[in-house]
Amino acid sequence: MTSPAERMALGQFPTPGWAAEALYERHFAHLGRGDVVWEPTCGPGSFLAVVPEEVEALGSELDPELAAAATASTGRVVLQGDFEAVTLPAAPTTIIGNPPFQLDLIDRLLRKAHAVLPSGGQAGLLLPAYAFQTAARVAGYAEDWSISQEMIPRNIYPGLELPLVFALFTKDGRRRLFGFALYRETADVQKFPRQVRAELDGHRGPVWARAIESVLRMLGGEADLNAIYGALASAPARPSSNPWWKEKVRQTLRRYDRFRVVGPGRYALTGGAEGSGGGMCQLVLI
């Protein structure tokens, strides 16, 4: 069995019983007969121990001594082995736990959770806040999950210096984010072509209007929506399957008089477009 110092070095911080119970009651008090809770990296079984008796629950743990200790203390089935390799005796409807604070392991755990949970299933994980620090990472998670998060005091764990969150991942296909701002937008904007990003980063008036005007200029002054989308997505990786930025393009084209409709789903720059002068009319093919 690893020592407390070794567990800290590995990013393993066993959750105090009172905190595990409070989190369970806050997020999973609705569970009952017919549900199956799985704690995939259960350690000593902090969350297993607080699942009510009427709710089926099981754990898995790589360390054989910890697995045996969790079985003894909780009375639940604890499978010894890696969470990706163990054979679960029942399909979980809910996953809860405090995985080691290692990003690659967290990513693998979320992939496993998505594979085994039913539609509507949830995974509640206590995580270091840095798991959500970059837009691309969160946008990647949001391809599979709706996610909500809330801050947790780090001094739950003596000696821990990392900010913590409790994150709830819901497999519902809606891909909503709660407690996150500008993550999808940042992930998408970072993948736009350099010229478009320069317009969006500037401070010379409505940024999306300038960016779309720049794209229309590149396209000869007139284009349909698919061509505009294509020009915006011409970076090596397309912005995202998330449609928010396409909605922003359509909204901008309708909002500013520097653009005009010249056909179904087709737009052109007007003579009043910023910096266009009278000559811009010559670029508009009617």
Backbone as CSV, one residue per row, in Angstrom:
resi,resn,N_x,N_y,N_z,CA_x,CA_y,CA_z,C_x,C_y,C_z
1,MET,0.848,-1.186,0.000,0.000,0.000,0.000,0.888,1.241,0.000
2,THR,0.535,2.237,-0.818,1.342,3.452,-0.883,1.178,4.257,0.398
3,SER,2.259,4.952,0.783,2.228,5.792,1.975,1.515,7.102,1.656
4,PRO,1.097,7.874,2.687,0.480,9.178,2.428,1.362,10.091,1.582
5,ALA,2.673,10.092,1.830,3.577,10.940,1.045,3.608,10.497,-0.415
6,GLU,3.615,9.178,-0.643,3.624,8.660,-2.018,2.315,8.999,-2.721
7,ARG,1.198,8.889,-2.007,-0.090,9.216,-2.615,-0.143,10.678,-3.020
8,MET,0.395,11.570,-2.181,0.410,12.993,-2.526,1.271,13.235,-3.755
9,ALA,2.401,12.548,-3.839,3.279,12.700,-5.004,2.596,12.219,-6.275
10,LEU,1.710,11.234,-6.157,0.988,10.687,-7.302,-0.298,11.455,-7.599
11,GLY,-0.574,12.489,-6.798,-1.809,13.237,-6.997,-3.021,12.533,-6.428
12,GLN,-2.820,11.666,-5.440,-3.913,10.924,-4.830,-4.224,11.540,-3.468
13,PHE,-5.449,12.036,-3.307,-5.845,12.683,-2.063,-7.167,12.077,-1.618
14,PRO,-7.151,11.074,-0.738,-8.395,10.434,-0.297,-9.357,11.453,0.307
15,THR,-10.607,11.368,-0.083,-11.614,12.328,0.356,-12.080,12.022,1.771
16,PRO,-12.096,13.022,2.655,-12.642,12.791,3.993,-14.087,12.311,3.917
17,GLY,-14.467,11.449,4.850,-15.805,10.878,4.823,-16.905,11.914,4.844
18,TRP,-16.746,12.962,5.668,-17.810,13.971,5.760,-17.993,14.705,4.430
19,ALA,-16.872,14.946,3.717,-16.961,15.650,2.434,-17.603,14.761,1.375
20,ALA,-17.241,13.476,1.362,-17.854,12.541,0.410,-19.359,12.465,0.634
21,GLU,-19.776,12.403,1.904,-21.207,12.328,2.206,-21.931,13.601,1.784
22,ALA,-21.317,14.756,2.047,-21.948,16.017,1.675,-22.111,16.139,0.160
23,LEU,-21.098,15.727,-0.592,-21.180,15.791,-2.048,-22.221,14.812,-2.582
24,TYR,-22.266,13.623,-1.990,-23.263,12.642,-2.432,-24.668,13.182,-2.186
25,GLU,-24.905,13.710,-0.999,-26.244,14.217,-0.683,-26.600,15.424,-1.549
26,ARG,-25.625,16.216,-1.899,-25.874,17.405,-2.710,-26.247,17.056,-4.144
27,HIS,-25.606,16.017,-4.694,-25.774,15.741,-6.127,-26.468,14.424,-6.456
28,PHE,-26.498,13.481,-5.515,-26.987,12.149,-5.867,-28.022,11.603,-4.896
29,ALA,-28.632,12.468,-4.116,-29.643,12.001,-3.155,-30.857,11.388,-3.851
30,HIS,-31.030,11.675,-5.135,-32.181,11.149,-5.879,-32.008,9.682,-6.278
31,LEU,-30.812,9.123,-6.155,-30.585,7.744,-6.586,-31.328,6.769,-5.682
32,GLY,-31.740,5.671,-6.260,-32.471,4.670,-5.487,-32.311,3.294,-6.076
33,ARG,-33.233,2.417,-5.748,-33.191,1.046,-6.275,-33.258,1.095,-7.798
34,GLY,-32.454,0.267,-8.435,-32.354,0.282,-9.888,-31.144,1.038,-10.378
35,ASP,-30.584,1.890,-9.523,-29.340,2.582,-9.878,-28.139,1.741,-9.451
36,VAL,-27.039,1.959,-10.148,-25.777,1.305,-9.806,-24.692,2.379,-9.802
37,VAL,-24.050,2.558,-8.660,-22.985,3.548,-8.509,-21.636,2.846,-8.605
38,TRP,-20.746,3.416,-9.389,-19.388,2.868,-9.518,-18.389,3.940,-9.120
39,GLU,-17.497,3.590,-8.193,-16.371,4.450,-7.858,-15.130,3.820,-8.490
40,PRO,-14.679,4.323,-9.633,-13.670,3.615,-10.430,-12.251,3.662,-9.888
41,THR,-11.905,4.678,-9.134,-10.573,4.760,-8.504,-10.814,4.974,-7.020
42,CYS,-11.310,3.942,-6.361,-11.952,4.158,-5.069,-10.994,4.338,-3.905
43,GLY,-9.708,3.963,-4.039,-8.816,4.093,-2.896,-9.406,3.391,-1.688
44,PRO,-9.516,4.073,-0.551,-10.092,3.438,0.630,-11.610,3.354,0.603
45,GLY,-12.234,3.872,-0.461,-13.685,3.733,-0.589,-14.489,4.843,0.042
46,SER,-13.994,6.076,-0.034,-14.673,7.199,0.614,-16.102,7.389,0.125
47,PHE,-16.313,7.337,-1.185,-17.662,7.535,-1.709,-18.495,6.264,-1.596
48,LEU,-17.880,5.105,-1.778,-18.614,3.857,-1.601,-19.263,3.796,-0.231
49,ALA,-18.550,4.271,0.771,-19.018,4.156,2.149,-20.269,4.974,2.421
50,VAL,-20.527,6.007,1.608,-21.670,6.882,1.899,-22.866,6.607,1.001
51,VAL,-22.744,5.664,0.061,-23.886,5.304,-0.777,-24.885,4.534,0.085
52,PRO,-26.148,4.940,0.134,-27.127,4.240,0.960,-27.230,2.756,0.612
53,GLU,-27.584,1.945,1.599,-27.600,0.495,1.428,-28.516,0.047,0.307
54,GLU,-29.614,0.767,0.093,-30.574,0.334,-0.930,-30.101,0.600,-2.349
55,VAL,-29.006,1.351,-2.512,-28.464,1.648,-3.835,-27.283,0.721,-4.091
56,GLU,-27.343,-0.019,-5.179,-26.234,-0.914,-5.522,-24.988,-0.094,-5.833
57,ALA,-23.851,-0.528,-5.325,-22.608,0.212,-5.540,-21.435,-0.749,-5.582
58,LEU,-20.428,-0.392,-6.348,-19.202,-1.174,-6.427,-18.040,-0.247,-6.711
59,GLY,-16.842,-0.733,-6.446,-15.655,0.055,-6.687,-14.621,-0.731,-7.462
60,SER,-13.582,-0.031,-7.890,-12.402,-0.674,-8.469,-11.188,0.105,-8.000
61,GLU,-10.081,-0.613,-7.824,-8.865,-0.006,-7.287,-7.663,-0.791,-7.741
62,LEU,-6.656,-0.078,-8.238,-5.456,-0.720,-8.758,-4.604,-1.327,-7.643
63,ASP,-4.484,-0.646,-6.532,-3.665,-1.112,-5.410,-4.392,-2.247,-4.683
64,PRO,-3.842,-3.466,-4.654,-4.560,-4.597,-4.048,-4.829,-4.421,-2.565
65,GLU,-3.914,-3.795,-1.842,-4.138,-3.596,-0.410,-5.245,-2.583,-0.160
66,LEU,-5.260,-1.515,-0.949,-6.338,-0.540,-0.819,-7.675,-1.152,-1.210
67,ALA,-7.676,-1.982,-2.252,-8.910,-2.643,-2.672,-9.462,-3.524,-1.554
68,ALA,-8.578,-4.284,-0.907,-9.003,-5.139,0.200,-9.515,-4.312,1.373
69,ALA,-8.838,-3.198,1.656,-9.259,-2.342,2.755,-10.623,-1.714,2.464
70,ALA,-10.851,-1.295,1.216,-12.132,-0.699,0.852,-13.261,-1.715,0.955
71,THR,-12.989,-2.958,0.540,-13.990,-4.019,0.666,-14.354,-4.226,2.126
72,ALA,-13.336,-4.295,2.971,-13.571,-4.550,4.397,-14.329,-3.411,5.065
73,SER,-14.012,-2.174,4.712,-14.611,-1.035,5.409,-15.998,-0.679,4.902
74,THR,-16.304,-1.002,3.622,-17.593,-0.593,3.056,-18.576,-1.742,2.894
75,GLY,-18.059,-2.976,2.857,-18.927,-4.113,2.608,-19.379,-4.220,1.164
76,ARG,-18.810,-3.419,0.303,-19.174,-3.434,-1.124,-18.158,-4.256,-1.917
77,VAL,-18.563,-4.647,-3.104,-17.649,-5.319,-4.019,-16.649,-4.301,-4.538
78,VAL,-15.371,-4.596,-4.387,-14.314,-3.743,-4.933,-13.421,-4.616,-5.798
79,LEU,-13.393,-4.320,-7.081,-12.602,-5.085,-8.037,-11.169,-4.588,-8.022
80,GLN,-10.234,-5.495,-7.934,-8.831,-5.095,-7.950,-8.344,-5.053,-9.385
81,GLY,-7.919,-3.879,-9.829,-7.432,-3.740,-11.193,-7.663,-2.329,-11.705
82,ASP,-7.130,-2.067,-12.883,-7.288,-0.775,-13.525,-8.734,-0.592,-13.974
83,PHE,-9.271,0.607,-13.808,-10.681,0.851,-14.149,-10.976,0.605,-15.621
84,GLU,-9.963,0.708,-16.480,-10.190,0.474,-17.906,-10.258,-1.013,-18.233
85,ALA,-9.739,-1.859,-17.342,-9.625,-3.284,-17.659,-10.584,-4.174,-16.885
86,VAL,-11.102,-3.714,-15.748,-11.948,-4.587,-14.923,-13.268,-4.870,-15.631
87,THR,-13.818,-6.030,-15.356,-15.127,-6.411,-15.882,-16.179,-6.095,-14.831
88,LEU,-17.047,-5.167,-15.140,-18.045,-4.741,-14.171,-19.185,-5.743,-14.114
89,PRO,-19.588,-6.169,-12.919,-20.677,-7.142,-12.807,-22.040,-6.550,-13.112
90,ALA,-22.152,-5.239,-13.082,-23.411,-4.565,-13.408,-23.082,-3.246,-14.089
91,ALA,-23.947,-2.836,-14.997,-23.710,-1.593,-15.733,-24.031,-0.401,-14.839
92,PRO,-23.079,0.492,-14.617,-23.345,1.638,-13.749,-24.289,2.646,-14.395
93,THR,-25.103,3.269,-13.573,-25.908,4.409,-14.015,-25.300,5.725,-13.551
94,THR,-24.406,5.635,-12.560,-23.771,6.819,-11.991,-22.335,6.479,-11.615
95,ILE,-21.443,7.415,-11.883,-20.042,7.270,-11.479,-19.708,8.435,-10.565
96,ILE,-19.020,8.148,-9.493,-18.631,9.193,-8.567,-17.251,8.882,-8.023
97,GLY,-16.451,9.908,-7.792,-15.134,9.622,-7.263,-14.198,10.801,-7.253
98,ASN,-13.007,10.511,-6.824,-11.924,11.478,-6.692,-10.683,10.845,-7.316
99,PRO,-10.562,10.927,-8.654,-9.431,10.261,-9.306,-8.115,10.966,-9.007
100,PRO,-6.989,10.280,-9.183,-5.686,10.946,-9.054,-5.618,12.170,-9.961
101,PHE,-4.956,13.206,-9.504,-4.924,14.477,-10.218,-3.894,14.434,-11.347
102,GLN,-4.148,13.597,-12.332,-3.290,13.439,-13.504,-4.177,13.573,-14.734
103,LEU,-3.866,14.533,-15.601,-4.768,14.858,-16.695,-5.004,13.690,-17.643
104,ASP,-3.952,12.920,-17.952,-4.157,11.805,-18.872,-5.083,10.760,-18.263
105,LEU,-4.967,10.532,-16.959,-5.849,9.580,-16.290,-7.280,10.103,-16.256
106,ILE,-7.454,11.388,-15.984,-8.796,11.982,-15.983,-9.430,11.835,-17.358
107,ASP,-8.660,12.085,-18.413,-9.178,11.939,-19.771,-9.609,10.496,-20.034
108,ARG,-8.788,9.541,-19.634,-9.127,8.134,-19.853,-10.350,7.731,-19.044
109,LEU,-10.455,8.249,-17.833,-11.606,7.927,-17.001,-12.895,8.460,-17.623
110,LEU,-12.846,9.668,-18.179,-14.043,10.225,-18.805,-14.426,9.458,-20.064
111,ARG,-13.448,8.990,-20.816,-13.770,8.169,-21.994,-14.429,6.856,-21.564
112,LYS,-13.892,6.236,-20.508,-14.483,5.000,-19.998,-15.886,5.261,-19.479
113,ALA,-16.061,6.359,-18.752,-17.376,6.692,-18.209,-18.392,6.867,-19.326
114,HIS,-17.999,7.553,-20.379,-18.930,7.771,-21.492,-19.294,6.454,-22.166
115,ALA,-18.350,5.520,-22.192,-18.603,4.238,-22.839,-19.563,3.366,-22.040
116,VAL,-19.526,3.438,-20.701,-20.313,2.506,-19.893,-21.623,3.093,-19.380
117,LEU,-21.735,4.415,-19.324,-22.954,5.007,-18.783,-24.072,5.006,-19.816
118,PRO,-25.318,4.884,-19.360,-26.451,4.985,-20.287,-26.732,6.450,-20.610
119,SER,-27.595,6.686,-21.572,-28.031,8.042,-21.854,-28.674,8.621,-20.599
120,GLY,-28.261,9.821,-20.222,-28.749,10.437,-19.000,-27.907,10.127,-17.786
121,GLY,-26.948,9.194,-17.910,-26.074,8.860,-16.799,-25.150,10.010,-16.456
122,GLN,-24.658,10.000,-15.219,-23.818,11.096,-14.747,-22.550,10.585,-14.097
123,ALA,-21.490,11.390,-14.238,-20.234,11.148,-13.541,-19.916,12.387,-12.730
124,GLY,-19.815,12.234,-11.418,-19.465,13.340,-10.543,-18.052,13.148,-10.028
125,LEU,-17.150,14.036,-10.373,-15.735,13.866,-10.060,-15.179,15.091,-9.346
126,LEU,-14.411,14.833,-8.313,-13.685,15.883,-7.624,-12.345,16.027,-8.329
127,LEU,-12.079,17.225,-8.894,-10.953,17.410,-9.799,-10.161,18.662,-9.437
128,PRO,-8.892,18.702,-9.832,-8.143,19.956,-9.719,-8.677,20.946,-10.751
129,ALA,-8.745,22.210,-10.385,-9.296,23.218,-11.297,-8.511,23.303,-12.598
130,TYR,-7.219,22.929,-12.568,-6.439,23.040,-13.804,-6.919,22.079,-14.887
131,ALA,-7.740,21.100,-14.532,-8.319,20.225,-15.557,-9.225,21.006,-16.501
132,PHE,-9.675,22.205,-16.075,-10.584,23.017,-16.875,-9.966,24.358,-17.277
133,GLN,-8.664,24.488,-17.222,-8.062,25.790,-17.445,-7.961,26.191,-18.904
134,THR,-7.896,25.245,-19.814,-7.748,25.609,-21.220,-9.048,25.371,-21.977
135,ALA,-9.300,26.264,-22.916,-10.539,26.196,-23.682,-10.629,24.917,-24.501
136,ALA,-9.523,24.516,-25.119,-9.553,23.337,-25.985,-9.914,22.083,-25.199
137,ARG,-9.390,21.953,-23.977,-9.691,20.770,-23.170,-11.174,20.710,-22.819
138,VAL,-11.718,21.836,-22.362,-13.134,21.853,-21.997,-14.016,21.635,-23.219
139,ALA,-13.654,22.267,-24.330,-14.431,22.064,-25.557,-14.388,20.604,-25.990
140,GLY,-13.253,19.943,-25.777,-13.168,18.517,-26.088,-14.077,17.688,-25.203
141,TYR,-14.086,17.973,-23.904,-14.997,17.272,-23.001,-16.457,17.506,-23.421
142,ALA,-16.750,18.740,-23.826,-18.124,19.106,-24.145,-18.618,18.500,-25.454
143,GLU,-17.740,17.854,-26.211,-18.209,17.106,-27.370,-19.033,15.892,-26.935
144,ASP,-18.795,15.412,-25.708,-19.483,14.218,-25.217,-20.429,14.473,-24.060
145,TRP,-20.259,15.588,-23.356,-20.961,15.788,-22.092,-21.572,17.178,-21.995
146,SER,-22.636,17.276,-21.193,-22.979,18.539,-20.554,-22.210,18.572,-19.241
147,ILE,-21.667,19.741,-18.886,-20.791,19.821,-17.721,-21.208,20.996,-16.847
148,SER,-21.284,20.745,-15.556,-21.414,21.826,-14.583,-20.308,21.665,-13.554
149,GLN,-19.912,22.762,-12.940,-18.839,22.692,-11.965,-19.097,23.683,-10.837
150,GLU,-18.534,23.377,-9.667,-18.584,24.309,-8.555,-17.272,24.202,-7.780
151,MET,-16.871,25.320,-7.199,-15.618,25.355,-6.457,-15.744,24.576,-5.151
152,ILE,-14.637,23.928,-4.766,-14.533,23.170,-3.520,-13.338,23.714,-2.743
153,PRO,-13.432,23.933,-1.434,-12.273,24.449,-0.702,-11.119,23.447,-0.689
154,ARG,-9.954,23.931,-1.023,-8.803,23.032,-1.114,-8.374,22.507,0.247
155,ASN,-8.703,23.232,1.332,-8.255,22.770,2.644,-9.114,21.645,3.203
156,ILE,-9.967,21.062,2.351,-10.521,19.735,2.668,-9.362,18.762,2.881
157,TYR,-8.308,18.977,2.085,-7.135,18.101,2.133,-5.962,18.872,2.735
158,PRO,-5.521,18.530,3.922,-4.387,19.231,4.528,-3.149,19.189,3.626
159,GLY,-2.552,20.339,3.422,-1.337,20.417,2.633,-1.550,20.607,1.143
160,LEU,-2.796,20.485,0.664,-3.052,20.652,-0.766,-3.043,22.137,-1.124
161,GLU,-2.345,22.498,-2.195,-2.247,23.892,-2.612,-2.970,24.165,-3.922
162,LEU,-3.707,23.186,-4.425,-4.393,23.336,-5.700,-5.855,23.719,-5.492
163,PRO,-6.383,24.661,-6.285,-7.824,24.920,-6.248,-8.580,23.701,-6.785
164,LEU,-9.745,23.444,-6.215,-10.510,22.247,-6.537,-11.893,22.593,-7.058
165,VAL,-12.444,21.682,-7.861,-13.832,21.788,-8.302,-14.487,20.420,-8.189
166,PHE,-15.798,20.434,-8.030,-16.566,19.208,-8.202,-17.320,19.375,-9.508
167,ALA,-17.085,18.481,-10.444,-17.655,18.585,-11.785,-18.657,17.464,-12.014
168,LEU,-19.775,17.828,-12.582,-20.823,16.861,-12.900,-20.923,16.756,-14.422
169,PHE,-20.599,15.579,-14.954,-20.650,15.298,-16.393,-21.924,14.504,-16.672
170,THR,-22.777,15.023,-17.537,-24.042,14.366,-17.855,-24.040,13.935,-19.315
171,LYS,-24.302,12.670,-19.545,-24.325,12.116,-20.898,-25.735,12.280,-21.468
172,ASP,-26.015,13.508,-21.962,-27.375,13.789,-22.415,-27.456,14.302,-23.850
173,GLY,-26.323,14.459,-24.526,-26.337,14.898,-25.911,-26.558,16.390,-26.090
174,ARG,-26.831,17.128,-25.015,-27.109,18.563,-25.151,-25.838,19.404,-25.138
175,ARG,-24.795,18.892,-24.519,-23.480,19.529,-24.514,-23.531,20.949,-23.945
176,ARG,-24.270,21.112,-22.855,-24.364,22.421,-22.217,-23.250,22.591,-21.187
177,LEU,-22.848,23.843,-20.989,-21.816,24.165,-20.012,-22.385,25.120,-18.974
178,PHE,-22.227,24.764,-17.705,-22.676,25.607,-16.607,-21.468,25.913,-15.718
179,GLY,-21.250,27.189,-15.436,-20.094,27.576,-14.654,-18.850,27.782,-15.496
180,PHE,-19.034,27.890,-16.817,-17.935,28.142,-17.748,-18.319,29.347,-18.605
181,ALA,-17.379,30.214,-18.865,-17.631,31.354,-19.744,-16.509,31.463,-20.767
182,LEU,-16.885,31.654,-22.036,-15.966,31.895,-23.151,-15.103,30.687,-23.520
183,TYR,-15.405,29.503,-23.011,-14.582,28.340,-23.338,-14.783,27.904,-24.786
184,ARG,-16.026,27.689,-25.202,-16.251,27.285,-26.595,-15.807,28.382,-27.542
185,GLU,-16.134,29.632,-27.207,-15.762,30.739,-28.078,-14.244,30.815,-28.247
186,THR,-13.524,30.690,-27.141,-12.063,30.757,-27.207,-11.495,29.610,-28.032
187,ALA,-11.999,28.400,-27.805,-11.504,27.237,-28.543,-11.717,27.410,-30.041
188,ASP,-12.861,27.961,-30.426,-13.143,28.134,-31.847,-12.343,29.280,-32.453
189,VAL,-12.292,30.421,-31.758,-11.573,31.572,-32.292,-10.096,31.249,-32.485
190,GLN,-9.514,30.473,-31.571,-8.099,30.128,-31.689,-7.797,29.305,-32.938
191,LYS,-8.804,28.710,-33.525,-8.597,27.889,-34.716,-8.960,28.620,-36.013
192,PHE,-9.439,29.856,-35.908,-9.729,30.615,-37.112,-8.430,31.003,-37.820
193,PRO,-8.503,31.301,-39.115,-7.307,31.775,-39.825,-6.731,33.028,-39.163
194,ARG,-5.445,33.237,-39.319,-4.745,34.329,-38.637,-5.358,35.681,-38.945
195,GLN,-5.735,35.917,-40.190,-6.286,37.219,-40.569,-7.592,37.486,-39.838
196,VAL,-8.416,36.457,-39.683,-9.684,36.618,-38.976,-9.431,36.859,-37.492
197,ARG,-8.483,36.110,-36.896,-8.173,36.315,-35.483,-7.678,37.739,-35.245
198,ALA,-6.900,38.280,-36.173,-6.391,39.640,-36.009,-7.543,40.635,-35.943
199,GLU,-8.565,40.424,-36.769,-9.730,41.304,-36.728,-10.479,41.149,-35.407
200,LEU,-10.643,39.913,-34.962,-11.384,39.672,-33.729,-10.636,40.178,-32.504
201,ASP,-9.301,40.220,-32.582,-8.498,40.688,-31.444,-8.401,42.203,-31.383
202,GLY,-8.791,42.882,-32.454,-8.577,44.321,-32.537,-9.565,45.123,-31.709
203,HIS,-9.417,46.445,-31.778,-10.241,47.354,-30.971,-10.743,48.497,-31.851
204,ARG,-11.259,48.178,-33.003,-11.677,49.225,-33.944,-13.138,49.063,-34.316
205,GLY,-13.990,48.831,-33.341,-15.402,48.708,-33.631,-15.874,47.264,-33.537
206,PRO,-17.069,46.987,-34.072,-17.674,45.654,-33.926,-16.758,44.561,-34.506
207,VAL,-16.274,43.665,-33.661,-15.218,42.753,-34.090,-15.708,41.719,-35.082
208,TRP,-16.895,41.154,-34.871,-17.380,40.137,-35.804,-17.731,40.758,-37.152
209,ALA,-18.245,41.975,-37.136,-18.528,42.649,-38.402,-17.242,42.849,-39.196
210,ARG,-16.167,43.244,-38.527,-14.890,43.432,-39.215,-14.354,42.108,-39.760
211,ALA,-14.486,41.059,-38.953,-13.967,39.766,-39.393,-14.710,39.260,-40.621
212,ILE,-16.027,39.360,-40.614,-16.807,38.875,-41.752,-16.585,39.761,-42.965
213,GLU,-16.439,41.065,-42.742,-16.098,41.960,-43.851,-14.768,41.550,-44.477
214,SER,-13.800,41.205,-43.629,-12.500,40.760,-44.138,-12.653,39.506,-44.983
215,VAL,-13.468,38.573,-44.523,-13.682,37.338,-45.272,-14.371,37.630,-46.598
216,LEU,-15.390,38.471,-46.587,-16.082,38.787,-47.836,-15.152,39.487,-48.832
217,ARG,-14.258,40.314,-48.326,-13.288,40.936,-49.226,-12.422,39.856,-49.886
218,MET,-11.996,38.874,-49.093,-11.178,37.787,-49.651,-11.959,36.989,-50.689
219,LEU,-13.283,36.947,-50.535,-14.125,36.161,-51.439,-14.660,36.985,-52.612
220,GLY,-14.166,38.208,-52.769,-14.552,39.024,-53.917,-15.717,39.950,-53.651
221,GLY,-16.136,40.076,-52.404,-17.197,41.026,-52.064,-18.559,40.412,-51.909
222,GLU,-18.714,39.147,-52.322,-20.026,38.496,-52.256,-19.824,36.994,-52.115
223,ALA,-20.663,36.350,-51.304,-20.537,34.899,-51.124,-21.773,34.370,-50.423
224,ASP,-21.978,33.067,-50.564,-23.063,32.452,-49.801,-22.529,32.019,-48.437
225,LEU,-23.448,31.620,-47.574,-23.070,31.294,-46.199,-22.048,30.175,-46.132
226,ASN,-22.202,29.151,-46.953,-21.252,28.042,-46.895,-19.840,28.486,-47.240
227,ALA,-19.715,29.393,-48.183,-18.389,29.900,-48.537,-17.810,30.736,-47.396
228,ILE,-18.653,31.512,-46.751,-18.183,32.311,-45.607,-17.738,31.395,-44.481
229,TYR,-18.561,30.381,-44.189,-18.168,29.411,-43.163,-16.840,28.741,-43.527
230,GLY,-16.730,28.371,-44.794,-15.523,27.678,-45.230,-14.279,28.536,-45.081
231,ALA,-14.419,29.842,-45.398,-13.269,30.735,-45.258,-12.887,30.899,-43.792
232,LEU,-13.876,30.982,-42.920,-13.585,31.085,-41.496,-12.955,29.800,-40.970
233,ALA,-13.341,28.684,-41.544,-12.853,27.385,-41.059,-11.678,26.867,-41.863
234,SER,-10.961,27.763,-42.545,-9.893,27.305,-43.439,-8.582,27.051,-42.728
235,ALA,-8.573,27.171,-41.386,-7.376,26.800,-40.630,-7.180,25.297,-40.728
236,PRO,-5.992,24.784,-40.348,-5.730,23.346,-40.452,-6.786,22.477,-39.777
237,ALA,-7.331,22.934,-38.654,-8.415,22.207,-37.997,-9.652,23.092,-38.045
238,ARG,-10.807,22.533,-38.386,-12.023,23.334,-38.431,-12.350,23.806,-37.022
239,PRO,-13.030,24.939,-36.857,-13.244,25.484,-35.530,-13.890,24.512,-34.568
240,SER,-15.002,23.919,-34.924,-15.687,23.046,-33.984,-16.948,22.534,-34.643
241,SER,-17.491,21.435,-34.107,-18.818,21.022,-34.530,-19.877,21.808,-33.783
242,ASN,-19.473,22.566,-32.786,-20.396,23.417,-32.050,-20.821,24.571,-32.959
243,PRO,-22.122,24.799,-33.156,-22.561,25.773,-34.157,-22.578,27.209,-33.687
244,TRP,-22.093,27.534,-32.479,-22.284,28.895,-31.975,-21.718,29.940,-32.919
245,TRP,-20.534,29.680,-33.512,-19.891,30.706,-34.321,-20.624,30.921,-35.643
246,LYS,-21.249,29.864,-36.176,-22.050,30.035,-37.387,-23.285,30.889,-37.097
247,GLU,-23.869,30.675,-35.921,-24.997,31.513,-35.526,-24.562,32.973,-35.392
248,LYS,-23.347,33.178,-34.857,-22.828,34.537,-34.723,-22.599,35.169,-36.090
249,VAL,-22.134,34.393,-37.060,-21.950,34.903,-38.424,-23.295,35.357,-38.993
250,ARG,-24.315,34.511,-38.883,-25.630,34.862,-39.439,-26.213,36.089,-38.747
251,GLN,-26.062,36.129,-37.421,-26.553,37.274,-36.658,-25.872,38.556,-37.108
252,THR,-24.578,38.514,-37.315,-23.814,39.698,-37.711,-24.198,40.158,-39.107
253,LEU,-24.369,39.220,-40.017,-24.741,39.578,-41.388,-26.102,40.269,-41.434
254,ARG,-27.005,39.863,-40.543,-28.339,40.482,-40.520,-28.338,41.827,-39.787
255,ARG,-27.386,42.013,-38.893,-27.426,43.161,-37.984,-26.847,44.436,-38.578
256,TYR,-25.800,44.329,-39.389,-25.065,45.520,-39.827,-25.375,45.858,-41.276
257,ASP,-25.547,47.164,-41.515,-25.921,47.579,-42.865,-24.741,47.565,-43.836
258,ARG,-23.555,47.208,-43.354,-22.424,47.030,-44.265,-22.564,45.755,-45.094
259,PHE,-23.544,44.903,-44.728,-23.828,43.678,-45.474,-25.256,43.749,-46.013
260,ARG,-25.470,43.161,-47.146,-26.832,43.099,-47.681,-27.095,41.741,-48.305
261,VAL,-28.349,41.356,-48.284,-28.778,40.091,-48.867,-28.897,40.272,-50.375
262,VAL,-28.283,39.364,-51.147,-28.384,39.427,-52.606,-29.015,38.150,-53.178
263,GLY,-29.420,37.257,-52.295,-30.049,36.014,-52.718,-30.259,35.133,-51.508
264,PRO,-30.926,34.005,-51.675,-31.153,33.102,-50.536,-29.821,32.635,-49.931
265,GLY,-29.579,32.996,-48.686,-28.351,32.598,-48.012,-27.093,33.193,-48.613
266,ARG,-27.244,34.314,-49.336,-26.097,34.915,-50.015,-26.004,36.394,-49.641
267,TYR,-24.761,36.844,-49.330,-24.566,38.189,-48.820,-23.441,38.885,-49.580
268,ALA,-23.524,40.221,-49.579,-22.498,41.030,-50.242,-22.168,42.226,-49.373
269,LEU,-20.987,42.780,-49.583,-20.623,44.038,-48.963,-21.379,45.172,-49.648
270,THR,-21.778,46.144,-48.873,-22.443,47.317,-49.447,-21.416,48.406,-49.668
271,GLY,-21.824,49.460,-50.348,-20.936,50.588,-50.579,-20.566,51.291,-49.295
272,GLY,-21.335,51.059,-48.190,-21.041,51.716,-46.923,-20.161,50.918,-46.017
273,ALA,-19.628,49.790,-46.510,-18.775,48.967,-45.656,-17.558,49.759,-45.233
274,GLU,-17.106,49.500,-44.002,-16.019,50.267,-43.395,-14.778,50.252,-44.268
275,GLY,-14.320,51.429,-44.640,-13.072,51.568,-45.402,-13.215,51.152,-46.847
276,SER,-14.463,50.938,-47.342,-14.591,50.412,-48.693,-14.566,51.513,-49.741
277,GLY,-15.123,52.692,-49.375,-15.189,53.757,-50.375,-16.203,53.394,-51.447
278,GLY,-16.299,54.236,-52.457,-17.265,53.975,-53.510,-16.891,52.801,-54.363
279,GLY,-15.592,52.449,-54.415,-15.158,51.390,-55.313,-15.643,50.022,-54.923
280,MET,-16.060,49.849,-53.670,-16.463,48.516,-53.259,-17.676,48.015,-54.004
281,CYS,-18.516,48.978,-54.475,-19.699,48.552,-55.207,-19.327,47.742,-56.430
282,GLN,-18.164,47.998,-57.002,-17.746,47.264,-58.184,-17.470,45.807,-57.883
283,LEU,-17.232,45.470,-56.586,-16.954,44.078,-56.228,-18.213,43.265,-56.027
284,VAL,-19.363,43.946,-55.942,-20.608,43.257,-55.663,-21.246,42.850,-56.984
285,LEU,-21.393,41.553,-57.176,-21.969,41.044,-58.408,-23.448,40.790,-58.197
286,ILE,-24.301,41.522,-58.808,-25.747,41.405,-58.595,-26.368,40.623,-59.725
